[in-house]
Amino acid sequence: MRLRGRDPATGRLLEVTTDGPVIAHVRHVDGDPDAPWLLPGLVDLQVNGFGGHDVNGPDVTADTVVALVRAVASAGTTTVVPTVITASEADIVRSLRAVAEARARDEITRHAVPFVHVEGPHISAEDGPRGAHPAEHVRPPDPAEFDRWQRAGGGIVGIVTISPHHPGAVAYTEHLTRAGVIVAIGHTHASPDEVRAVTDAGARMSTHLGNGAHAVLARHPNYLWAQLADDRLTAGFIADGHHLPADTLTAMLRAKGLRRSLLVSDSVALAGMPPGEYASPVGGAVELSGDGRLSVAGTPYLAGAARSLADGLAQAVRMTGIGLGDAVRLATANPGRFVGGRGLLVPGAPADLLLVDQELRIRQVVAAGSEIAR
């Protein structure tokens, strides 16, 4: 396969040739200055669901995961980390086994899914930081439980989000870090000292920084400043236009720096669905607006994220004024560092490619060297 499009960083025309599932050659060529943009496939480290498919809950199966992977690929995300939220151990294990089975039996899913992100259950029980996670299943970190997850899923867990306020958070972080698992800080009311303690122990990421937080908190010090200031933490941001105001996202990106920032969708199952009223396992009666805002019906309160990562990339450009090349890095190479170096247009990299028009609408998706139907 041969694709031509403009490099979002330079504007120069690129030609990428694939050899089966990998990129064989990348070169600059002469040609149409109005050609579409050519991007690596997007890398999303936080996907709870999409297109009606949910990796959480009692009904999740391997078929659910396979369908989810195809749905997000058609929206431009060719590397997806299914995200399992706070639940009973039995429910978490059910989801982990479903992802492991999907990877074992489906080649496309095996290519797209490097591992699972478990967001919780070792988070804050306080209203605000807990977000939409069920309070009855919030519990302290337990290395033995993590080991049971890994045995059940064949080592499928690659990221775990915790709150550093738990007394056992440091020991838990050390245990997971020794196992090669990324520890992320999120849904927390921890003190700055507690944030630094788990970072010293090996934590590497901040989960959707600025969300999963109190509506009102001390001006300083607080857990947001502590994470923004620590260069050892790479921060994820939801750039859907609803979770973070433009001023906030702009300031946070400047504080953290583009190299230590990345975008996530944090999408739920209703993402990619038509606008309307729905019944959701999380949030109950919800409303999905035409601009992708998912709210608890009759209230201004968010009930989850409902836009694709491609939408978030375009929204980040509009909200913050950063260049397209920088925005693309936030959704490709930067998260790609955490999944084995994906999100790059270089020979030998996976042949995951996007062509998008001037309005950043997706025109073609290639995953592992094959075009994805849209």
SERO-4910 file (N, C-alpha, C, O; in steps of 0.05 Angstrom, whole numbers):
BEGIN
 pado doro    nc1    nc2    nc3   cac1   cac2   cac3    cc1    cc2    cc3    oc1    oc2    oc3
  Met    A     17    -24      0      0      0      0     18     25      0     39     26     13
  Arg    A      8     46    -15     23     71    -15      3     93    -10    -17     96    -23
  Leu    A     10    110     10     -7    133     17     10    158     15     33    159     22
  Arg    A     -3    180      5      9    206      4     -7    226     19    -32    226     18
  Gly    A      6    243     34     -7    264     49     13    283     62     37    277     62
  Arg    A      4    305     72     22    325     83     29    319    112     12    310    127
  Asp    A     54    323    118     64    320    145     52    343    162     56    366    156
  Pro    A     37    337    184     25    358    200     46    375    214     39    398    223
  Ala    A     70    366    217     91    382    230    104    402    212    111    424    220
  Thr    A    106    395    186    121    412    167    105    422    144    112    442    131
  Gly    A     83    408    138     67    415    114     78    403     89     65    405     68
  Arg    A    101    389     89    112    377     66     98    351     59     87    338     77
  Leu    A     98    345     33     83    321     24    100    296     30    124    295     24
  Leu    A     87    276     42    100    251     49     88    228     32     65    229     25
  Glu    A    105    209     26     95    184     15    104    161     33    127    157     39
  Val    A     84    146     43     89    123     60     82     98     46     60     95     36
  Thr    A    101     79     45     96     53     33     96     32     55    113     32     72
  Thr    A     77     14     53     75     -7     74     83    -34     62     82    -39     38
  Asp    A     92    -51     80    100    -78     74     85    -96     93     95   -101    115
  Gly    A     61   -106     85     45   -121    104     37   -103    127     26    -81    122
  Pro    A     41   -111    152     32    -96    175     51    -74    184     45    -61    205
  Val    A     73    -69    170     93    -49    179     98    -29    158     93    -33    134
  Ile    A    108     -6    166    117     15    147    144      7    135    163      1    150
  Ala    A    146      8    109    171      0     95    188     25     89    212     25     94
  His    A    175     46     78    190     70     70    174     95     76    149     95     74
  Val    A    188    116     83    176    143     86    194    162     72    218    164     78
  Arg    A    183    178     53    200    197     39    184    222     32    160    221     29
  His    A    199    244     29    186    268     20    185    268    -11    203    259    -24
  Val    A    162    277    -22    158    277    -50    146    304    -58    138    320    -42
  Asp    A    146    309    -85    133    333    -95    104    326   -102     98    303   -109
  Gly    A     87    346   -100     59    340   -107     40    361    -97     48    384    -92
  Asp    A     15    354    -94     -7    371    -88     -3    385    -60     -3    371    -40
  Pro    A      0    411    -60      3    425    -34    -23    425    -17    -23    432      6
  Asp    A    -45    418    -30    -71    416    -16    -79    388    -10   -102    382     -4
  Ala    A    -60    370    -10    -66    342     -4    -75    339     25    -69    357     41
  Pro    A    -89    318     32    -97    314     60    -73    310     78    -51    305     69
  Trp    A    -78    313    104    -57    308    124    -54    278    127    -73    263    127
  Leu    A    -29    270    130    -22    242    135    -12    239    164      9    251    170
  Leu    A    -25    223    180    -19    221    209    -14    191    215    -24    174    201
  Pro    A      0    186    237      0    159    248    -28    153    259    -42    171    266
  Gly    A    -35    128    261    -59    121    275    -59    131    304    -37    131    316
  Leu    A    -82    138    314    -83    150    341    -81    128    362    -88    105    358
  Val    A    -69    136    386    -64    118    408    -80    128    432    -74    150    442
  Asp    A    -99    113    442   -116    122    464   -112    103    488   -118     79    486
  Leu    A   -102    114    509    -96     99    533   -120     96    552   -117     85    574
  Gln    A   -143    106    545   -166    106    563   -192    105    548   -203    126    539
  Val    A   -202     80    543   -227     76    529   -245     57    545   -239     33    546
  Asn    A   -266     68    557   -284     51    572   -304     38    553   -314     16    559
  Gly    A   -310     51    531   -329     40    512   -331     59    488   -320     81    488
  Phe    A   -346     50    468   -350     66    444   -371     53    426   -371     28    424
  Gly    A   -388     69    413   -406     58    394   -426     38    404   -434     20    390
  Gly    A   -433     40    430   -451     21    442   -438     -3    455   -452    -20    466
  His    A   -412     -4    454   -397    -27    465   -382    -18    490   -369      2    490
  Asp    A   -385    -34    512   -374    -27    538   -358    -49    549   -367    -72    550
  Val    A   -333    -43    558   -316    -64    569   -322    -68    599   -308    -84    612
  Asn    A   -341    -54    610   -348    -57    638   -376    -69    640   -392    -68    622
  Gly    A   -382    -81    663   -409    -91    668   -412   -120    664   -393   -134    655
  Pro    A   -435   -131    671   -439   -160    671   -442   -173    644   -440   -197    642
  Asp    A   -445   -157    623   -450   -168    596   -426   -168    578   -428   -177    555
  Val    A   -403   -160    588   -379   -158    571   -370   -186    563   -368   -204    580
  Thr    A   -364   -189    537   -353   -214    527   -330   -208    508   -325   -184    502
  Ala    A   -317   -228    498   -296   -224    478   -307   -211    453   -294   -194    441
  Asp    A   -332   -218    446   -345   -206    423   -348   -176    427   -345   -160    408
  Thr    A   -354   -168    451   -357   -139    458   -331   -125    452   -330   -103    440
  Val    A   -309   -136    460   -282   -124    457   -275   -122    428   -265   -102    418
  Val    A   -280   -143    413   -274   -144    384   -290   -122    370   -279   -107    353
  Ala    A   -315   -119    377   -332    -99    365   -323    -71    372   -323    -52    356
  Leu    A   -314    -67    397   -304    -41    406   -279    -33    390   -277    -11    381
  Val    A   -261    -52    387   -236    -46    372   -243    -37    343   -231    -18    334
  Arg    A   -261    -50    330   -268    -42    303   -282    -15    303   -278      1    284
  Ala    A   -299    -10    323   -313     16    324   -294     39    327   -296     59    313
  Val    A   -275     37    346   -256     59    350   -236     62    327   -227     84    321
  Ala    A   -230     39    314   -212     41    291   -225     57    269   -211     73    255
  Ser    A   -251     53    264   -264     68    243   -264     98    249   -268    115    231
  Ala    A   -261    105    275   -259    133    283   -230    143    286   -226    165    296
  Gly    A   -211    127    276   -183    137    275   -165    126    297   -141    132    296
  Thr    A   -175    112    317   -158    102    338   -150     73    332   -167     55    333
  Thr    A   -125     70    325   -115     43    317   -101     28    339    -96      4    337
  Thr    A    -94     42    361    -84     29    385   -102     38    408   -104     62    414
  Val    A   -114     18    421   -135     24    442   -129      9    467   -123    -15    466
  Val    A   -130     22    490   -126      9    515   -154      8    529   -163     28    540
  Pro    A   -167    -15    529   -193    -17    542   -190    -11    572   -170    -20    585
  Thr    A   -209      4    583   -206     14    610   -229      4    627   -252      9    622
  Val    A   -221    -10    648   -240    -23    667   -241     -6    692   -221     -1    704
  Ile    A   -265      3    699   -267     21    722   -273      6    748   -275    -18    748
  Thr    A   -275     21    770   -280     10    796   -304     -8    796   -326     -1    787
  Ala    A   -300    -32    806   -322    -52    808   -314    -74    827   -292    -73    839
  Ser    A   -331    -93    831   -323   -116    847   -300   -131    834   -296   -128    810
  Glu    A   -286   -147    849   -264   -162    837   -274   -181    816   -261   -185    795
  Ala    A   -297   -193    821   -308   -212    801   -314   -198    774   -309   -209    753
  Asp    A   -325   -173    776   -331   -158    751   -306   -150    737   -304   -151    712
  Ile    A   -285   -141    752   -260   -133    739   -248   -157    725   -239   -155    703
  Val    A   -248   -180    739   -236   -204    727   -251   -212    702   -239   -221    682
  Arg    A   -278   -210    702   -294   -217    679   -285   -200    655   -282   -210    632
  Ser    A   -281   -174    659   -273   -156    637   -245   -163    628   -239   -164    604
  Leu    A   -226   -168    646   -199   -175    639   -199   -201    622   -184   -202    602
  Arg    A   -214   -221    630   -215   -246    614   -227   -241    587   -219   -254    567
  Ala    A   -247   -224    585   -259   -218    559   -238   -206    540   -237   -213    516
  Val    A   -222   -187    550   -202   -175    533   -180   -195    525   -172   -196    502
  Ala    A   -172   -211    544   -152   -231    538   -162   -251    518   -147   -259    499
  Glu    A   -187   -260    520   -198   -278    500   -200   -266    473   -195   -278    453
  Ala    A   -209   -240    472   -211   -226    446   -184   -224    432   -182   -228    408
  Arg    A   -163   -218    448   -136   -217    436   -126   -244    426   -113   -246    405
  Ala    A   -134   -265    440   -125   -292    433   -137   -301    407   -125   -316    392
  Arg    A   -162   -293    402   -176   -305    379   -179   -286    355   -187   -295    333
  Asp    A   -172   -260    358   -176   -241    336   -151   -226    331   -141   -212    348
  Glu    A   -141   -228    307   -115   -216    300   -116   -185    301    -97   -173    310
  Ile    A   -138   -174    292   -140   -144    292   -140   -134    321   -127   -114    326
  Thr    A   -154   -148    338   -155   -139    366   -127   -143    379   -118   -126    395
  Arg    A   -114   -164    372    -87   -169    383    -68   -147    375    -51   -138    391
  His    A    -70   -137    351    -53   -115    341    -61    -89    355    -43    -74    363
  Ala    A    -87    -84    359    -96    -58    369    -93    -55    399    -89    -33    409
  Val    A    -96    -77    414    -97    -76    443    -72    -86    456    -67   -110    456
  Pro    A    -55    -68    467    -30    -78    480    -35    -89    508    -22   -108    516
  Phe    A    -55    -78    522    -60    -86    549    -86    -72    559    -98    -57    543
  Val    A    -93    -75    584   -116    -63    596   -107    -42    617    -87    -45    630
  His    A   -123    -21    619   -120     -1    640   -142     -6    660   -165     -5    654
  Val    A   -134    -11    685   -154    -13    707   -154     13    722   -134     20    736
  Glu    A   -175     28    720   -178     54    732   -194     51    758   -218     52    758
  Gly    A   -179     47    780   -191     40    805   -185     11    811   -168      0    796
  Pro    A   -197     -1    830   -216     10    849   -204     25    873   -218     32    892
  His    A   -177     28    872   -163     40    895   -160     70    892   -138     81    890
  Ile    A   -184     83    892   -185    112    887   -197    125    912   -202    112    932
  Ser    A   -203    151    909   -216    166    931   -245    159    932   -258    156    912
  Ala    A   -256    156    956   -284    152    960   -300    178    963   -324    178    965
  Glu    A   -286    200    963   -299    226    966   -314    234    941   -306    229    919
  Asp    A   -337    247    945   -352    259    923   -334    279    909   -320    295    922
  Gly    A   -335    279    883   -318    296    867   -295    280    856   -295    273    833
  Pro    A   -274    275    873   -252    258    863   -261    230    853   -249    219    835
  Arg    A   -281    219    866   -290    193    858   -303    193    830   -303    172    816
  Gly    A   -314    216    822   -327    217    796   -351    199    795   -367    198    814
  Ala    A   -355    184    773   -378    167    770   -372    138    780   -389    121    776
  His    A   -349    134    792   -343    107    801   -360     99    825   -365    116    842
  Pro    A   -370     75    826   -388     67    848   -374     66    875   -354     52    878
  Ala    A   -385     81    894   -372     83    920   -370     57    935   -351     52    950
  Glu    A   -390     39    930   -390     14    945   -367     -5    938   -361    -24    953
  His    A   -353      1    916   -331    -17    908   -304     -4    911   -284    -17    904
  Val    A   -302     20    921   -276     33    926   -264     19    950   -277     14    970
  Arg    A   -238     12    947   -224     -3    968   -194      2    967   -184     12    947
  Pro    A   -180     -3    989   -151      2    990   -136    -16    971   -146    -38    964
  Pro    A   -113     -8    962    -97    -24    944    -87    -50    958    -80    -50    981
  Asp    A    -87    -71    943    -79    -97    953    -63   -112    932    -74   -121    912
  Pro    A    -37   -115    937    -20   -129    917    -30   -157    910    -27   -166    888
  Ala    A    -42   -170    930    -52   -197    925    -75   -196    905    -77   -214    888
  Glu    A    -92   -176    906   -114   -174    887   -103   -168    859   -111   -180    839
  Phe    A    -83   -150    857    -70   -146    831    -59   -171    820    -62   -177    796
  Asp    A    -46   -187    836    -34   -213    826    -57   -231    816    -52   -246    797
  Arg    A    -80   -231    829   -102   -247    820   -112   -237    793   -120   -253    776
  Trp    A   -113   -211    789   -121   -200    763   -102   -211    741   -111   -220    720
  Gln    A    -76   -210    747    -57   -218    726    -59   -248    720    -56   -256    697
  Arg    A    -64   -264    740    -67   -292    735    -92   -298    719    -92   -314    701
  Ala    A   -113   -283    725   -139   -288    711   -137   -279    682   -149   -292    664
  Gly    A   -123   -257    677   -122   -246    650    -96   -252    635    -92   -242    613
  Gly    A    -79   -269    646    -54   -276    632    -35   -252    630    -21   -249    610
  Gly    A    -35   -235    651    -17   -212    651    -27   -189    634    -10   -174    624
  Ile    A    -53   -187    630    -64   -167    611    -64   -139    622    -68   -120    606
  Val    A    -61   -135    648    -62   -108    659    -35    -93    655    -14   -104    661
  Gly    A    -37    -69    643    -13    -54    637    -11    -27    651     10    -15    654
  Ile    A    -35    -16    658    -37     10    672    -57      7    695    -78     -6    691
  Val    A    -51     18    718    -70     18    741    -70     47    752    -49     58    758
  Thr    A    -94     58    754    -97     85    766   -105     82    795   -123     67    802
  Ile    A    -90     96    812    -95     95    841    -95    123    853    -86    142    840
  Ser    A   -106    125    877   -103    150    893    -81    146    913    -81    126    928
  Pro    A    -61    164    914    -39    161    932    -46    164    962    -28    160    979
  His    A    -71    171    968    -77    176    996    -78    151   1013    -76    152   1037
  His    A    -82    128    999    -84    103   1014    -58     96   1029    -37    100   1017
  Pro    A    -59     87   1053    -34     80   1068    -16     60   1053      8     61   1056
  Gly    A    -28     42   1038    -12     22   1024     -4     30    996      5     13    980
  Ala    A     -8     55    988     -4     63    960     25     61    951     30     53    929
  Val    A     44     68    969     72     66    961     81     37    957     93     31    936
  Ala    A     74     20    975     81     -8    972     68    -20    947     80    -37    933
  Tyr    A     43    -12    942     29    -22    919     42    -13    893     45    -28    874
  Thr    A     50     13    893     63     24    869     89      9    864     96      3    841
  Glu    A    105      4    885    130    -10    882    125    -39    871    140    -48    854
  His    A    104    -52    881     97    -79    872     90    -79    842    100    -96    827
  Leu    A     74    -60    833     66    -60    805     89    -51    787     92    -62    765
  Thr    A    105    -33    797    128    -23    781    148    -46    776    159    -49    754
  Arg    A    153    -62    797    170    -86    793    159   -105    773    174   -120    759
  Ala    A    132   -106    770    119   -124    751    118   -112    723    107   -124    705
  Gly    A    129    -87    719    129    -75    693    103    -61    686     97    -55    663
  Val    A     86    -56    706     60    -43    702     62    -13    708     75     -6    728
  Ile    A     49      4    692     50     32    696     29     40    717      6     32    715
  Val    A     38     55    737     20     66    757     14     95    751     32    111    746
  Ala    A    -12    101    750    -21    128    745    -36    139    769    -48    124    784
  Ile    A    -35    165    773    -48    179    795    -74    191    784    -74    205    764
  Gly    A    -96    186    798   -121    197    789   -144    193    809   -141    176    827
  His    A   -166    207    805   -189    205    823   -179    206    852   -185    188    868
  Thr    A   -165    227    859   -151    229    885   -158    254    900   -165    274    889
  His    A   -156    252    927   -155    276    944   -129    276    960   -127    289    981
  Ala    A   -108    263    949    -83    261    963    -69    288    967    -74    307    953
  Ser    A    -53    289    988    -36    313    993    -13    313    973     -6    292    962
  Pro    A      0    336    969     23    337    952     45    318    962     59    306    945
  Asp    A     49    315    988     69    296    997     62    268    989     80    252    982
  Glu    A     37    261    990     29    234    982     32    229    952     40    208    944
  Val    A     27    250    937     32    248    908     61    243    903     68    226    887
  Arg    A     78    259    916    107    255    911    117    228    921    135    217    909
  Ala    A    105    217    942    114    191    952    109    169    932    127    152    928
  Val    A     86    169    919     81    147    900     97    152    874    104    133    860
  Thr    A    102    177    868    119    183    845    148    174    850    161    163    833
  Asp    A    158    179    874    184    168    882    184    138    880    205    126    874
  Ala    A    161    125    885    160     96    885    157     85    856    158     60    852
  Gly    A    152    103    836    152     93    809    128    102    792    127     95    768
  Ala    A    108    116    803     85    125    787     95    142    764    114    158    767
  Arg    A     82    140    740     92    153    716     72    171    702     79    186    685
  Met    A     47    168    710     26    183    695      6    196    714      4    188    737
  Ser    A     -9    215    702    -32    227    715    -56    221    698    -56    228    674
  Thr    A    -77    210    709   -101    202    694   -119    226    692   -127    238    712
  His    A   -127    233    667   -144    256    660   -142    279    681   -161    285    695
  Leu    A   -118    291    682   -112    311    702   -132    335    698   -138    343    676
  Gly    A   -142    345    721   -162    366    721   -190    356    723   -208    372    728
  Asn    A   -194    330    719   -220    318    723   -218    296    744   -195    288    751
  Gly    A   -240    286    753   -239    267    776   -227    282    800   -210    272    814
  Ala    A   -238    306    805   -227    324    826   -250    339    839   -273    339    830
  His    A   -244    352    862   -264    368    875   -272    392    858   -256    403    843
  Ala    A   -297    400    861   -306    424    847   -293    449    858   -288    468    844
  Val    A   -288    448    885   -274    470    899   -252    458    916   -257    439    931
  Leu    A   -228    468    914   -206    459    930   -187    482    937   -189    504    926
  Ala    A   -169    476    956   -151    497    965   -135    509    942   -126    495    924
  Arg    A   -132    535    942   -117    549    921    -90    537    918    -81    530    896
  His    A    -76    534    940    -50    520    941    -43    515    970    -49    531    987
  Pro    A    -29    492    976    -22    471    957    -45    453    951    -65    453    966
  Asn    A    -44    438    929    -64    418    924    -53    397    905    -31    400    894
  Tyr    A    -68    376    900    -58    353    884    -56    359    855    -41    345    841
  Leu    A    -69    380    845    -65    388    816    -38    400    812    -24    393    794
  Trp    A    -31    420    829     -5    433    826     17    413    829     37    413    815
  Ala    A     14    395    849     36    375    854     41    358    829     64    352    823
  Gln    A     20    350    815     24    334    791     34    350    767     50    341    751
  Leu    A     24    374    764     33    391    743     63    398    746     77    400    726
  Ala    A     72    400    770    100    409    775    120    386    773    144    392    769
  Asp    A    111    361    774    130    339    775    136    329    746    119    318    733
  Asp    A    161    333    738    168    325    710    169    295    706    172    286    683
  Arg    A    167    280    727    168    251    724    140    240    716    138    217    707
  Leu    A    120    257    718     93    248    711     85    259    684     87    283    679
  Thr    A     75    242    666     63    250    641     33    251    646     21    232    656
  Ala    A     20    273    638     -8    278    644    -26    273    620    -20    282    598
  Gly    A    -48    258    625    -68    255    605    -89    277    608    -95    285    631
  Phe    A   -100    286    586   -121    307    586   -144    299    568   -140    288    546
  Ile    A   -168    305    576   -192    301    560   -198    328    546   -206    347    559
  Ala    A   -194    329    519   -198    353    504   -223    352    488   -223    357    464
  Asp    A   -245    345    501   -271    343    486   -287    369    486   -308    370    474
  Gly    A   -276    390    498   -290    416    499   -310    417    522   -322    438    526
  His    A   -313    396    537   -332    396    559   -318    390    586   -326    402    606
  His    A   -298    373    587   -286    366    612   -266    387    622   -263    390    647
  Leu    A   -253    401    605   -235    423    612   -240    447    595   -241    446    571
  Pro    A   -245    471    608   -248    495    592   -222    501    577   -201    492    584
  Ala    A   -224    517    557   -201    524    540   -179    536    556   -155    528    552
  Asp    A   -185    555    573   -163    568    589   -149    547    606   -124    547    608
  Thr    A   -164    529    618   -152    509    636   -134    490    620   -111    485    628
  Leu    A   -144    480    598   -128    461    582   -103    475    572    -81    463    572
  Thr    A   -105    500    562    -82    515    552    -61    518    574    -37    513    569
  Ala    A    -70    527    598    -51    531    620    -38    505    629    -14    504    635
  Met    A    -53    484    630    -42    458    639    -22    447    619     -2    436    627
  Leu    A    -28    450    593     -9    441    573     17    457    575     39    445    572
  Arg    A     15    483    580     39    499    582     55    492    607     79    491    607
  Ala    A     41    486    629     54    479    654     68    452    652     91    449    661
  Lys    A     54    433    641     65    406    640     85    403    617    104    388    619
  Gly    A     81    419    596     99    417    572     88    396    553     78    375    561
  Leu    A     91    401    527     80    383    507     93    356    508     79    336    502
  Arg    A    118    354    515    131    328    516    119    310    537    120    285    534
  Arg    A    109    322    559     99    306    581     69    307    583     57    303    604
  Ser    A     56    312    560     27    313    559     17    293    538     31    286    519
  Leu    A     -8    284    541    -21    268    521    -51    271    523    -61    280    543
  Leu    A    -64    264    501    -94    265    501   -105    238    504    -95    218    494
  Val    A   -128    236    518   -144    212    519   -172    219    513   -181    242    516
  Ser    A   -188    199    504   -216    204    500   -232    200    526   -251    215    531
  Asp    A   -224    180    541   -239    171    565   -268    165    557   -287    170    572
  Ser    A   -272    155    532   -299    152    522   -314    129    535   -302    109    544
  Val    A   -340    133    537   -358    112    547   -374    100    524   -371    109    501
  Ala    A   -390     81    530   -404     66    509   -421     83    491   -425     76    467
  Leu    A   -431    105    501   -449    122    484   -433    140    465   -446    153    448
  Ala    A   -407    141    467   -391    156    448   -396    145    420   -397    120    416
  Gly    A   -398    163    401   -403    154    373   -432    147    367   -438    139    344
  Met    A   -450    150    386   -478    144    382   -493    170    374   -483    192    379
  Pro    A   -517    167    362   -532    191    355   -541    207    380   -544    195    401
  Pro    A   -545    233    377   -555    249    399   -582    238    408   -597    228    392
  Gly    A   -588    241    434   -614    233    445   -612    226    474   -592    232    487
  Glu    A   -634    215    484   -635    207    512   -631    177    514   -641    161    499
  Tyr    A   -615    169    534   -607    141    538   -609    134    567   -608    151    585
  Ala    A   -611    108    573   -608     97    599   -580     85    601   -573     68    585
  Ser    A   -564     94    621   -536     86    623   -532     72    649   -543     80    670
  Pro    A   -516     50    650   -509     37    675   -495     56    694   -498     53    719
  Val    A   -480     76    684   -467     96    700   -481    123    694   -479    134    672
  Gly    A   -496    133    713   -509    159    709   -539    157    706   -553    177    709
  Gly    A   -549    133    700   -578    130    697   -588    143    672   -578    137    650
  Ala    A   -608    160    674   -619    174    651   -600    196    643   -594    214    658
  Val    A   -591    195    618   -571    214    608   -580    225    581   -596    214    567
  Glu    A   -568    248    575   -573    261    549   -547    265    534   -528    275    545
  Leu    A   -547    257    509   -524    261    491   -531    283    471   -549    280    455
  Ser    A   -516    305    472   -522    328    455   -507    325    428   -490    307    425
  Gly    A   -514    341    409   -502    340    383   -472    347    383   -458    338    364
  Asp    A   -463    362    403   -434    368    404   -419    349    422   -396    355    430
  Gly    A   -431    326    429   -417    305    443   -416    309    473   -400    295    487
  Arg    A   -433    326    484   -434    329    513   -454    308    524   -477    307    516
  Leu    A   -444    292    543   -461    271    556   -467    281    584   -448    283    600
  Ser    A   -492    285    590   -500    297    616   -521    280    629   -537    266    616
  Val    A   -521    281    656   -544    270    671   -569    285    663   -569    310    664
  Ala    A   -590    271    655   -614    284    644   -624    306    663   -628    302    687
  Gly    A   -629    330    651   -641    352    666   -622    367    684   -630    383    700
  Thr    A   -596    361    682   -576    374    699   -552    383    681   -550    375    658
  Pro    A   -535    401    692   -511    408    677   -487    389    682   -465    394    672
  Tyr    A   -491    367    697   -469    351    705   -462    330    684   -479    317    672
  Leu    A   -436    327    679   -426    308    660   -431    279    669   -429    273    693
  Ala    A   -437    262    650   -441    233    656   -420    216    641   -425    192    637
  Gly    A   -398    228    634   -377    214    620   -369    229    595   -380    249    588
  Ala    A   -349    218    581   -339    230    557   -350    215    533   -352    191    533
  Ala    A   -357    230    512   -372    217    490   -362    226    463   -377    227    443
  Arg    A   -336    233    461   -324    240    435   -300    222    430   -287    213    449
  Ser    A   -293    218    405   -270    202    398   -245    218    403   -245    242    407
  Leu    A   -222    204    403   -196    217    406   -191    235    382   -178    256    386
  Ala    A   -200    228    358   -196    246    335   -211    272    339   -200    293    333
  Asp    A   -235    271    351   -249    295    357   -234    312    378   -232    336    376
  Gly    A   -222    298    398   -207    312    418   -182    326    406   -175    348    415
  Leu    A   -169    313    387   -146    324    374   -154    351    360   -141    371    364
  Ala    A   -175    349    345   -184    373    331   -193    395    350   -188    419    346
  Gln    A   -206    387    372   -215    406    392   -192    419    406   -193    442    413
  Ala    A   -170    404    411   -147    415    424   -134    438    408   -126    458    418
  Val    A   -134    434    381   -123    455    364   -141    480    366   -130    502    368
  Arg    A   -167    476    366   -185    499    367   -184    513    394   -186    537    395
  Met    A   -182    497    415   -184    509    442   -158    523    451   -159    543    465
  Thr    A   -135    512    443   -110    521    454    -92    537    435    -74    551    443
  Gly    A    -98    534    409    -81    547    389    -54    533    384    -38    545    370
  Ile    A    -50    510    395    -25    496    388    -26    487    359    -47    484    347
  Gly    A     -2    483    348      0    474    320    -11    446    316    -11    430    335
  Leu    A    -18    440    292    -29    413    286     -8    392    292    -14    370    302
  Gly    A     17    397    285     38    377    290     41    371    319     44    347    327
  Asp    A     39    391    337     40    386    365     16    371    375     19    353    392
  Ala    A     -8    378    365    -32    364    374    -31    335    366    -40    318    381
  Val    A    -21    330    342    -18    302    333      0    286    351     -6    263    358
  Arg    A     22    298    360     40    284    378     26    276    404     31    255    415
  Leu    A      8    294    414     -6    289    438    -24    264    436    -32    253    457
  Ala    A    -32    257    412    -50    234    408    -37    211    394    -51    191    388
  Thr    A    -11    212    390      3    191    375     29    183    389     30    164    405
  Ala    A     50    198    384     77    190    394     78    191    424     91    174    437
  Asn    A     66    212    437     68    214    466     54    191    481     67    178    497
  Pro    A     29    185    475     18    161    488     31    135    477     32    115    491
  Gly    A     41    137    453     55    113    441     79    104    456     87     81    455
  Arg    A     92    123    471    115    115    488    107     95    509    125     79    517
  Phe    A     82     94    517     74     76    538     63     49    528     56     32    543
  Val    A     63     46    501     54     21    489     74     10    469     67      0    448
  Gly    A     99     13    476    120      1    459    129     18    435    141      7    417
  Gly    A    124     44    435    135     61    414    117     63    390    127     65    368
  Arg    A     91     64    394     73     68    371     68     97    365     78    114    380
  Gly    A     52    103    345     45    130    338     67    145    323     69    169    325
  Leu    A     83    130    307    105    142    292    103    135    263     94    113    255
  Leu    A    112    153    246    114    148    217    144    144    211    157    162    201
  Val    A    154    120    216    182    113    211    182     84    201    165     68    208
  Pro    A    202     77    184    205     50    175    206     30    199    221     35    218
  Gly    A    192      8    196    191    -12    217    169     -8    237    163    -27    252
  Ala    A    156     15    238    134     20    257    109      6    246    108      1    222
  Pro    A     89      1    263     64    -10    253     52      7    231     53     32    233
  Ala    A     41     -5    211     29     10    189      1     18    196    -19      8    185
  Asp    A     -1     36    216    -26     48    225    -26     77    216     -9     93    225
  Leu    A    -44     84    198    -43    110    185    -70    122    182    -90    108    180
  Leu    A    -71    149    182    -96    164    178    -91    185    156    -70    198    155
  Leu    A   -111    189    140   -113    212    122   -136    229    132   -159    219    134
  Val    A   -131    255    138   -152    273    147   -152    298    129   -131    306    120
  Asp    A   -176    310    126   -178    333    108   -170    359    124   -161    358    146
  Gln    A   -174    382    110   -166    407    122   -182    414    147   -172    428    165
  Glu    A   -206    403    150   -222    407    174   -217    385    195   -232    384    215
  Leu    A   -197    369    190   -189    347    208   -210    325    210   -212    311    230
  Arg    A   -226    322    189   -245    300    187   -231    276    174   -215    279    155
  Ile    A   -236    252    185   -222    228    176   -232    219    149   -256    217    144
  Arg    A   -213    214    130   -220    205    103   -212    176     99   -225    162     83
  Gln    A   -191    167    112   -182    139    108   -167    130    133   -152    145    145
  Val    A   -172    105    140   -158     93    163   -145     67    154   -158     50    142
  Val    A   -120     64    161   -105     39    156    -95     28    182    -82     43    197
  Ala    A   -100      3    188    -90     -9    212    -75    -35    205    -86    -52    191
  Ala    A    -50    -37    213    -33    -60    207    -32    -65    177    -32    -88    168
  Gly    A    -32    -44    162    -29    -46    133    -55    -52    117    -54    -54     93
  Ser    A    -77    -53    131   -103    -59    117   -122    -35    122   -124    -25    144
  Glu    A   -137    -28    101   -156     -6    104   -179    -15    121   -190    -37    118
  Ile    A   -188      3    138   -211     -2    156   -236     10    144   -236     33    136
  Ala    A   -257     -6    142   -282      4    130   -294     25    149   -292     22    174
  Arg    A   -305     46    138   -316     67    154   -346     71    147   -359     88    158
***
